Amino acid sequence: MKRNLLIALIIIANIAIDQISKVWVRANFIYGETKEIIGDKFIMQYVENKGAFLGMGSDMNPTLHFIGLKLLPLLVLLYVIYYVYTNKNLNKLSVVAFSCIIGGGLSNVIDRFLFSSVTDFFFIDLGGIFKTGIFNIADIAVTTGMFILIFNNFIFKKKQKESA
């Protein structure tokens, strides 16, 4: 019960934080408007992404767009929810990671179903060292979940080797 509550809370929190931030951006920015947050290094710019990562797939025909950017991601996320709830062998870090991925993924899928695009607004440019595309809170949740899974996998394998 405690584990299931943790999963649900993380998923709901990720969706809520992302959706609230998107509502705020849509209400307080003009489309395309840019505001510097930390100089020209951390910027907010309101865009609507009709595709996936960095706009890929935005020019797909409507049927492929529906299947590839709405239906398929939703089905995959529903399977991951099933997997996390039913696989009791997952350690706590993996549960947190998968829950972040699910929450962020579902929030972007919600945007695609409601608006046929995803609201993006963060941009980082560290002067040639590191530069991102425009992203949102859901993208941060998914990326964080992926990094946690990778990190956890290395730790888990190291512990397995040590105990063997």
SVG drawing of the C-alpha trace seen along z (x, -y; Angstrom):
<svg xmlns="http://www.w3.org/2000/svg" viewBox="-8 -39 41 54">
<polyline fill="none" stroke="black" stroke-width="0.4" points="0.0,0.0 2.8,-2.4 4.7,-1.6 1.6,-2.1 0.8,-5.4 4.4,-6.6 4.1,-5.7 0.7,-7.5 1.9,-10.6 5.1,-11.0 3.1,-10.5 0.4,-13.0 3.0,-15.5 4.9,-15.5 1.7,-15.9 0.4,-18.7 3.7,-20.7 4.1,-20.4 0.5,-21.3 0.5,-24.2 3.7,-25.6 2.3,-25.3 -0.9,-27.0 1.1,-29.8 3.4,-30.2 0.4,-30.2 -1.3,-32.9 1.7,-35.1 3.7,-34.9 2.9,-35.8 3.7,-33.0 7.4,-33.2 8.1,-35.7 11.5,-35.4 12.4,-36.4 15.9,-36.1 15.9,-34.5 19.6,-34.3 21.2,-36.5 21.3,-35.0 22.2,-31.6 18.8,-30.5 15.9,-31.7 12.2,-31.2 10.6,-31.2 7.1,-30.1 6.7,-27.7 4.3,-25.0 6.0,-21.8 3.8,-19.8 6.4,-17.0 8.5,-15.0 12.0,-15.7 13.3,-18.9 10.2,-19.0 11.0,-15.8 7.8,-14.4 5.9,-17.7 5.3,-17.5 3.9,-13.9 0.6,-13.2 -2.3,-13.3 -2.7,-9.5 1.0,-8.9 1.0,-11.9 -1.9,-10.3 -0.3,-6.9 3.3,-7.9 2.9,-10.9 -0.3,-10.2 -1.5,-6.5 1.9,-4.7 3.3,-6.8 0.1,-6.4 0.1,-2.6 3.8,-2.4 3.2,-4.6 0.2,-2.5 2.4,0.6 5.1,-1.0 2.5,-1.8 1.4,1.8 5.0,2.9 5.8,0.7 2.7,1.6 3.1,5.4 6.9,5.8 7.5,6.0 11.2,6.7 12.0,3.1 14.0,1.3 12.8,-2.1 15.1,-4.1 13.8,-2.3 10.2,-2.9 10.9,-6.6 12.6,-6.8 9.8,-5.0 7.2,-7.1 9.0,-10.3 9.1,-9.0 5.5,-8.1 4.4,-11.4 6.4,-13.5 5.4,-11.3 1.7,-11.4 1.8,-15.2 3.2,-15.6 0.7,-13.1 -2.1,-15.1 -0.9,-18.2 -0.9,-16.3 -4.4,-15.1 -5.8,-18.5 -3.8,-20.9 -2.2,-18.8 1.2,-20.2 3.3,-20.3 4.0,-23.7 7.8,-24.2 9.5,-27.2 12.9,-26.5 16.2,-27.0 19.7,-26.8 22.8,-28.2 26.1,-28.0 28.0,-29.7 29.1,-26.8 29.8,-24.4 26.2,-23.2 23.0,-24.2 19.6,-22.7 16.5,-22.8 13.4,-24.3 11.9,-22.0 9.4,-21.9 9.0,-20.4 7.7,-17.1 10.9,-16.7 13.0,-17.4 11.0,-14.6 11.5,-12.1 15.2,-12.9 15.7,-12.8 14.0,-9.4 16.2,-8.1 19.4,-9.3 18.2,-7.7 17.6,-4.4 21.0,-4.5 22.7,-5.5 20.8,-2.8 21.7,-0.2 25.4,-0.8 25.1,-0.8 22.9,2.4 25.4,4.2 28.3,3.1 26.5,4.5 25.8,7.7 29.5,8.1 30.6,7.3 28.2,9.9 29.2,12.6"/>
</svg>
